[in-house]
Amino acid sequence: MIRVLIVDDEAPTRVRLRQLLAAHSDIEVAGEAGSGVEAIQMAAELHPDAILLDIQMPGCSGIDVAACLPQPRPHIIFCTAYDQYAVDAFELHAVDYLLKPIGRARLAQSLEHLRALPPAAERPGEHEASLDRALRGQPPSPARFLVRSGGHYLVVHESRALYFGTEGSLTRLVADKGEYWMDPTLNDLERRLDPARFFRISRSALINLNAVTEVIPLTGGSGEVLLKNGQKLEVARRRFRDLLQSLAGVGQT
């Protein structure tokens, strides 16, 4: 059974897709989301095998959703009324790209492609790495991070993020108003995020460059950064010079 999440901001489209999928006995609709933010939350909770994903949605586009999905990412079939996103979709290793209105035969063809693919958890690491490279190649836009908060998930905008740290197998996001836990590792985040805005200062910390207020050199070639919340973090000696260069490039074209 292939579990699918339907994501579209228009309710009639979600109803139509559900009706079309009902004709396929091996497809189960795991849930529906009416926005990109809701899609990110539901994908983390439901772990679908695939997502039928609209691209142009208010607030958080389908491209944003793809960037926020934790590994292993579900397969994606983009559904949109606009064909100008086709190249971006295939660079993101989408299974298919369906133009609205979506016909029964065209959807069936897309599902055949989906059936032939290995489950997300069995995909080789090279596939995830190439997807990360494609995501980094998209026009830079503010990142969003899916974090745990009690029994549900929150979406934290990058403007609130100060730094990411690692504790055991979990990643801690320290924001301007609180600390949260999230699933992606620091290595995952480093590969995915724009290096012009985020920098790995050590094995255990990845910072938002816009959160740095002061850089303090130390003897031996290492240093510290002072963040907006008053917290100091150690910068590894081998990363200190690169950090200065990155900070000098913030805001430049």
C-alpha positions as MATLAB code, in Angstrom:
seq = 'MIRVLIVDDEAPTRVRLRQLLAAHSDIEVAGEAGSGVEAIQMAAELHPDAILLDIQMPGCSGIDVAACLPQPRPHIIFCTAYDQYAVDAFELHAVDYLLKPIGRARLAQSLEHLRALPPAAERPGEHEASLDRALRGQPPSPARFLVRSGGHYLVVHESRALYFGTEGSLTRLVADKGEYWMDPTLNDLERRLDPARFFRISRSALINLNAVTEVIPLTGGSGEVLLKNGQKLEVARRRFRDLLQSLAGVGQT';
ca = [
       0.000    0.000    0.000;
       1.294    3.461   -0.971;
       0.303    6.191    1.481;
      -0.218    9.586   -0.137;
      -0.606   13.083    1.328;
      -2.656   15.534   -0.773;
      -1.556   19.175   -0.533;
      -3.477   21.992   -2.225;
      -4.889   25.284   -0.976;
      -8.095   24.788   -2.986;
     -10.617   22.392   -1.422;
     -12.265   21.381   -4.750;
      -8.884   20.260   -6.074;
      -8.268   18.130   -2.976;
     -11.692   16.522   -3.392;
     -10.998   15.833   -7.070;
      -7.637   14.223   -6.327;
      -9.124   12.066   -3.583;
     -11.813   10.851   -5.986;
      -9.268   10.018   -8.673;
      -7.023    8.164   -6.224;
      -9.966    6.082   -4.981;
      -9.864    4.156   -8.270;
      -6.459    2.716   -7.323;
      -6.710   -0.042   -4.729;
      -3.046    0.160   -3.739;
      -3.209    3.890   -2.933;
      -4.260    5.129    0.506;
      -4.887    8.821    1.171;
      -3.068    9.375    4.460;
      -4.299   12.954    4.837;
      -4.969   16.336    3.251;
      -3.322   19.707    3.840;
      -4.587   23.098    2.743;
      -1.323   25.029    3.084;
       2.417   24.545    2.874;
       2.896   24.940    6.621;
       0.202   22.359    7.330;
       1.818   20.043    4.765;
       5.182   20.180    6.546;
       3.545   19.368    9.865;
       1.457   16.500    8.473;
       4.387   15.022    6.547;
       6.384   14.836    9.784;
       3.485   13.244   11.658;
       2.180   10.841    8.987;
       5.391    9.852    7.146;
       3.631    9.392    3.781;
       5.283    7.504    0.940;
       4.414   10.265   -1.522;
       2.971   13.776   -1.651;
       0.716   15.218   -4.345;
       1.968   18.769   -3.907;
       0.659   22.055   -5.268;
       3.442   24.559   -5.987;
       1.874   28.001   -5.814;
       0.300   28.419   -2.371;
       0.102   31.514   -0.161;
       2.756   31.839    2.530;
       4.730   28.672    1.845;
       5.190   27.299   -1.675;
       5.572   23.681   -2.717;
       9.289   24.329   -3.236;
       9.485   25.540    0.381;
       7.722   22.377    1.527;
      10.206   20.172   -0.354;
      13.082   22.032    1.308;
      11.664   21.512    4.810;
      10.943   17.790    4.561;
      13.195   15.667    6.789;
      15.104   12.751    5.323;
      14.194   10.311    4.003;
      11.899   12.563    1.988;
       8.692   11.149    0.511;
       8.375   11.014   -3.251;
       6.841   14.166   -4.698;
       4.362   14.597   -7.552;
       3.894   18.293   -8.220;
       0.417   19.458   -9.250;
      -0.015   22.990  -10.530;
      -1.802   25.196  -13.033;
       1.474   26.823  -14.109;
       4.010   25.147  -16.372;
       6.885   27.561  -15.669;
       7.852   25.499  -12.604;
       8.479   22.298  -14.565;
      12.255   22.652  -14.760;
      12.498   23.378  -11.025;
      10.317   20.345  -10.283;
      12.478   17.904  -12.194;
      15.653   19.386  -10.718;
      14.106   18.523   -7.363;
      13.793   14.900   -8.525;
      10.010   15.002   -8.561;
       8.356   11.781   -9.710;
       6.164   13.774  -12.070;
       4.706   17.193  -12.831;
       0.957   17.333  -13.431;
      -0.785   20.332  -14.938;
      -4.282   21.190  -13.728;
      -6.945   20.211  -14.464;
      -5.542   16.753  -13.765;
      -7.047   13.978  -15.837;
      -7.655   10.392  -14.782;
      -5.307    8.886  -17.376;
      -2.478   11.336  -16.672;
      -2.654   10.685  -12.926;
      -2.674    6.926  -13.525;
       0.492    7.292  -15.591;
       2.148    9.230  -12.775;
       1.178    6.589  -10.228;
       2.775    3.921  -12.422;
       6.044    5.848  -12.206;
       5.601    6.019   -8.445;
       5.034    2.282   -8.094;
       8.290    1.555   -9.905;
      10.364    3.551   -7.397;
      11.878    2.208   -4.172;
      10.408    3.422   -0.869;
      11.913    6.655    0.385;
      13.713    4.864    3.237;
      15.493    2.589    0.738;
      16.787    5.305   -1.584;
      20.585    5.626   -1.755;
      22.225    8.505    0.049;
      23.412    9.922   -3.276;
      19.798   10.654   -4.195;
      19.215   12.712   -1.046;
      22.509   14.539   -1.556;
      21.609   15.456   -5.136;
      18.212   16.676   -3.981;
      19.902   18.857   -1.370;
      22.120   20.332   -4.083;
      19.068   21.076   -6.221;
      17.315   22.756   -3.309;
      20.354   24.944   -2.699;
      20.239   25.901   -6.381;
      16.771   27.408   -5.995;
      16.536   31.211   -5.704;
      17.330   31.951   -2.027;
      14.279   32.485    0.123;
      13.862   32.600    3.898;
      14.098   29.120    5.402;
      11.517   27.573    7.697;
      12.222   24.888   10.276;
       9.849   22.228   11.551;
      10.299   21.723   15.302;
       8.656   19.684   18.008;
       6.585   21.433   20.654;
       4.902   19.072   23.075;
       2.640   16.752   21.129;
       2.619   18.812   17.947;
       4.905   20.638   15.537;
       5.659   24.316   14.975;
       7.211   26.097   12.019;
       9.978   28.539   12.988;
      11.047   31.211   10.500;
      14.787   31.624    9.937;
      14.676   35.219   11.225;
      13.995   33.771   14.689;
      16.741   31.128   14.557;
      19.982   31.884   16.413;
      21.813   28.578   16.160;
      21.484   24.799   15.991;
      23.248   22.482   18.385;
      23.449   18.723   18.731;
      22.699   16.635   21.800;
      22.850   12.909   21.314;
      20.795   11.973   18.253;
      18.631   15.113   18.362;
      19.146   18.632   17.077;
      18.310   21.641   19.243;
      17.187   24.888   17.650;
      17.796   27.916   19.849;
      15.489   30.717   18.745;
      14.831   34.254   19.940;
      11.961   33.021   22.112;
      12.596   29.476   23.191;
      14.411   26.257   22.377;
      13.026   23.430   20.275;
      13.930   19.933   19.144;
      13.984   18.817   15.530;
      14.849   15.692   13.542;
      17.342   16.789   10.829;
      20.975   16.465   11.876;
      23.481   19.303   11.694;
      24.965   17.611    8.624;
      21.510   17.583    6.985;
      20.981   21.252    7.793;
      24.444   22.276    6.620;
      23.874   20.610    3.241;
      20.427   22.122    2.822;
      20.808   25.703    4.047;
      22.163   28.707    2.173;
      25.857   29.059    3.175;
      25.529   32.822    2.776;
      23.193   32.853    5.773;
      24.185   29.855    7.909;
      27.649   28.689    8.953;
      28.969   25.568   10.725;
      31.334   26.889   13.411;
      32.145   23.508   14.949;
      31.086   19.876   14.988;
      28.363   20.727   17.488;
      27.011   24.110   16.323;
      25.595   25.739   13.186;
      24.804   29.447   13.468;
      22.616   31.982   11.724;
      25.124   34.595   10.540;
      22.542   37.332   11.040;
      22.407   36.440   14.749;
      26.098   37.275   15.318;
      26.822   40.571   17.069;
      30.519   40.124   17.842;
      33.463   37.878   16.955;
      36.142   37.385   19.606;
      39.571   36.033   18.552;
      41.294   33.712   21.032;
      44.885   32.586   21.353;
      45.787   29.642   19.162;
      43.703   30.755   16.180;
      40.264   29.825   17.464;
      37.590   32.229   18.648;
      34.077   32.828   19.911;
      30.924   34.413   18.556;
      28.525   36.476   20.619;
      24.917   36.052   19.560;
      21.926   38.368   19.880;
      20.731   36.563   23.002;
      24.059   37.190   24.760;
      25.245   33.615   24.416;
      28.829   32.825   23.405;
      29.762   29.840   21.241;
      33.212   28.480   20.489;
      34.448   28.559   16.909;
      36.797   25.772   15.841;
      40.259   26.955   14.846;
      39.970   25.574   11.321;
      36.666   27.405   10.798;
      37.550   30.799   12.258;
      39.017   32.414    9.143;
      36.194   31.093    6.962;
      33.699   32.521    9.440;
      35.218   35.985    9.126;
      35.019   35.750    5.347;
      31.395   34.621    5.493;
      30.447   37.459    7.814;
      32.194   39.947    5.540;
      30.082   38.661    2.651;
      26.686   38.976    4.394;
      24.516   41.429    2.523;
      26.860   41.635   -0.464;
      25.891   40.650   -3.991;
];
